Structure formats: C-alpha cells, structure tokens
Amino acid sequence: MDSSDPAVRASVARDIVFLAAAGIKPVVVHGGGKAITRAMDAAGLKANFVQGQRVTDEAAVKVVEQVLSHEINPELVKTMESLGGKARGFSGSEIFTCRKLWLTGTDGGKIDIGFVGEPTDANRAALEECLRDNIIPIISPTARGEDGKIYNCNADVAAARAAIVLKARRLVFMSDVPGLLRNPKDEKTLISRLRVSEVAELKQAGVIDQGMIPKVDSAVAALQSGVGKVSFVDGRVPHAVVLETFTDQSVGTEIVF
C-alpha cells in the first residue's frame, strides 16, 4: 500500500478497518516511495534506481527508516484508530530479517545497491499475537540484516514474505495503477488474469519490467508457497480491497497457476 493522496489513504484505511470488523484479520505492509524521494530531495540526497530498486547508502537508509517507520507508520495507525479500528505499528526491523540484495547486471556481474535487503523471514509470533487480539498489524518495509543493521526493502516483497509466513489465504498488492498493463500508457490493456507460465515471456517482452518485476516475482513465490489468491489492485478504485476479498471477480490483475 503506497499512496500520496490522503483521501485515498483514508478510504483504504476505512476498508481495512471494515475487513477487521468482519473477522478477516488483515495485515498491512505499507510503502512510502514518493515520501522517501521528497525527504531525500529535502536532505540534498539524489534518488537513484537500478532495476526498479532504490540505491540506498548509509545516509539514505536513515531517511528511509525515519520516513517509513517514524512518520508514515504512526500516521497510518492513527488513521485506523480514528476510524474505530485497533492497530499496532511495527518498524519492519522488528518483524523482518533479511539478507543483503545483490542485483545481477547484463554482464552477469553483481551490482551493489547498498543497504537494500531481501526479506527472508518474519516474526510470526508477534503478528499472530496481534491477530489473536483483533489488532491490525501495520508494518513498514525495512528489515534487520545479518549484520544487525537496518535495510530498506521492497514493500511488495516484504508483504509476500509476511503472507507466506502467516500462510495467508489472500495477498493483495495495492498501488496507484489498475494492475499489470500490456501497454503502461493504456489502461484498457489491463491483464485481468496473469498465468505464472506467462511471466517469463512478458518479462522478455518488457511488459513486466522495472518496479513490476519484484512485485510479480513475489506474487509467484507466494502462490508457490501456498497463499490462496494473489492480486494487484488499484487503491484509487473505491472499496477495491473489499471487492477483492469478498467477490470472485478480480478488480485488477489476478495471478494464477
């Protein structure tokens, strides 16, 4: 979940509180990429991306942790509670452990993008304690590395790891696009159902590229690990997450075998 529009955030938060009241037991892993970029600009730090991943040096990771865990996270908790929900915020470093993420260049060599991690596990006990008490866990996408330091993580990858660890029935990736588009400039080219067997071909064709790569890879990993249903939805669509939860009709892109 990552939206810079307060009205959209409030609408999504209301739906999540509704799901909790209906006994669904949602777990939220939020993003904050646009807010991080703004904060980095204000600090005189340039945002660089490689293969859809933010290059995160020591100065940048401090901004990332501040924005995600100490600004956006408590604001989301406050919003949920103002709508009648019970929520608890977690810095991702309390929940996720990770290994350092190395990217592979076109020449096959390793690319170092700094303090960027790939979540390998999640604190299941802490999350299940919240769910038992009907509290919505809200988690920032950072993680504790093998060296004990805080790493920036892709929110979609972190959400998928939480879903896998909790053996979730559904995983919903929410953003401000309708889903996976064959042509990113034409919303009419929405792929409503993406088969796992099609992923490699669509990557090669450039349909799945940049920031969509970790999202799709995480969706496939979640399905292969037993998560029941995985989909991409547009948070700007009213009640998208409720429709995705209570109906069989996908409002975005559903990933299937």
N, C-alpha and C positions, 0 to 999 in steps of 0.2 A: 504494500500500500504506500503510494507516494503521490501526493497531490499538493500543489502550491495554492490551490483555491480553497479558502476557509469554508465556503458554503458546501463544496464537495466533501471536504473532510468531515464536516458536521453531519451531512446526510449519511455518509458511510458509517460514522460512529453510531448514529441512531439505529441503523440496520443491525450493526453488530450487537448493540445492547438488546435489540429485539430478539436476535438469534439466541443470546444467552438466556433471556427470559423464557424462550420456547424450549430450553433444555438442550440446545445444540452444542454448547461448550466450545465456543470459538477461541482460538489462539491467534494473536496478531503479531506479525513481524513487519515493522514499518520501514520505509526507506526515508530518503531526505536528500537526494542528489542535488536538486536545484538549490536548496537552502545551503548545502555544503559549498557549492560553487560560489554562491553570493558571499558567504562568510570568508572563503578563501580570497576572493577578489578584494574584500574589505581589508584583509590582512596582507595584501600585496603578494599573494601566492597564486601562481598560474595553474589552472586546472588542465591536466593532460590526460588523455585516454589512449590506451592501447588495446585493441581487440575488445572494445566495449568496457574495459576495466579502468578505473581511476588509478593513475600512478600516485602512490601515497608515500611520501617521505616522512621523516620524523616530525617536521613542522605540520605537515598536512594531517597526519593521524591525530594530532592534538585537536585540530579544528574539527575533524570528523567526530571524535568522541564527544566534544563539547556540544556540537550541534545535534547529533543523533540522541545521545543518552541524557543530556542535561537541559536541552531546550525542547526538541520535538517530543521526546518520550513523555516527560511530565505534562506537557500540554495535552497530549492525547489522553492520558489518564484522567486529567481534569475534565476534559470534554465528555468522556464516557460517564464519569461520575455525575456531571451536571445533568445528564440525560437519564439518570436513575440507575445506571449500571454500577457494578462493583468491579474495579480494575486494579491491577498492580503492575507498576512499571519495572522493567529489568533492563539494565545495561546488558548488551549481548555478551560482554565479557564475563558476566555472572552465569550465563546459560550455555554459551557455545565454546567449544575448544576447536582449534583449527591447526592446519599445517600451512606453512608459507606457500603461496600460489606462485608458481613459475609458469610463464607463458612460453609457447613454442613459436619461434619465428619461422618465416618462409624457408629459411635455410636449414631448419631443423634445430637451430641453436636455442638455448634458454634465454628468456628475457626476464630481467629482474624489475618488477614494478613496485618494489619497496614493501611497506607494511600492509600487504593485501593477503588475506587468508582464505583458505577453503575450509569451511566448517566440516569437521569430521565426527562430532558427537554433540549431544545436547543434554542438559541436566534434566533428565526425565522426572526425577523425584520432585524437584521444585515446581515444575509445570503441573504435574498431576496433583500436587497439594493444592494449588490454586483451583484447578478444575473441580476437585472434590468439594471445595468450599464455594463453588459457583462464582469464582473470581476470574475475570478475563485477564490473562497474562498479555502484556504489551511489551514487546522486546525490540531493542534496537539491533541493527545488523553489524555488531562488532563481535570479536571473539578473542579469547586468550590463546596465544600461541604457545608452542612447545618451549619457547624461551621465556615464558611468563609475561611477555609484552602484549599490548593491545593491538589487534589488527583490524583493518577495515575489511568488511566482507560484502559481497553482493547480497542484497536483501532477498532476492528470489532463491538463491542457493541456500541461504540460512533458513528461509521458510520451508523449503523442501526437506532440509535436514530435520527440522522440528517435526514435520509431518511424518517422516519416516520413523523417527524415534518413538513418537506417540502412537504409531500405527493408525494414523488419522483416516477417516472414511473419505474426506474430501480435502483437496488442496486448491485454493483459488488464488491466482496471481492477479492482482488488481493494479491497473495503471491508468494513464490518460489516453490510451489508444484503444480502438474497438476490439483488438485481438491481433492475430497474425494476418497480415495483408500480403497478397502476391505482389501488389504494387503499393509501396508505402504512401504514395500520394493519392491513392484512390480507395476510399473506404468501402466502395462497392465490391472490391476484390477480396473481401474477408474470407478466410478459410475457416468455415464453421466446424469442420472436423478434420483433425490432423492425425494421420496414422504414423505410428513410430517408424514403420518401414519407409516412410516418405522423407524422413528428416535428413538423411544424408544427401539425397538428391536436391532438396530445397536449399541446403547449405551450399552445395556446389553451384547452384544457380544464383546464389546471392539473395534469395528470398529470406532466408534465416541468416542474419549477419549482425555484427556489432553487438549491441546490448541484448538482442534477442537470442544470441547463442547460449549464454549461461541460463537464461530462462527456460529455453526448450530442453537443454541438456538436463536441467534439474527436474523438469516435468517428467521426462523419460525415466530418470533414476527413481523418482517417487513411484511411478507406476510399476516399475520392475521390482520395487521393494514392497509392493502390496497395498499402496494407497489406492483407494477405490476409484476415485474420479479426480481428474486434474483438468483445470480450465483457466483460460486467460479472459478476464472481463474488463470492461471499461467502467471505471469508478464514476464517470460523469453520467452514466445511464442510471436514472432513478431506480433504487432498490435492486441493482444488478446482483449483489451478493445474496439477497433473499431469493430472487428468482432462480439463481444458480443452485441454491441449496434445496429449495422446495419443489422445483419442477425438473422434468427430464430434458426440457429444451434448453440447450446452451445459448446464452445471450452473447457469447464471444466465440472463442475457439476452444473446443474440447479436444484433449489429446487422448487417443485411444490406441490399443494394440492393433 
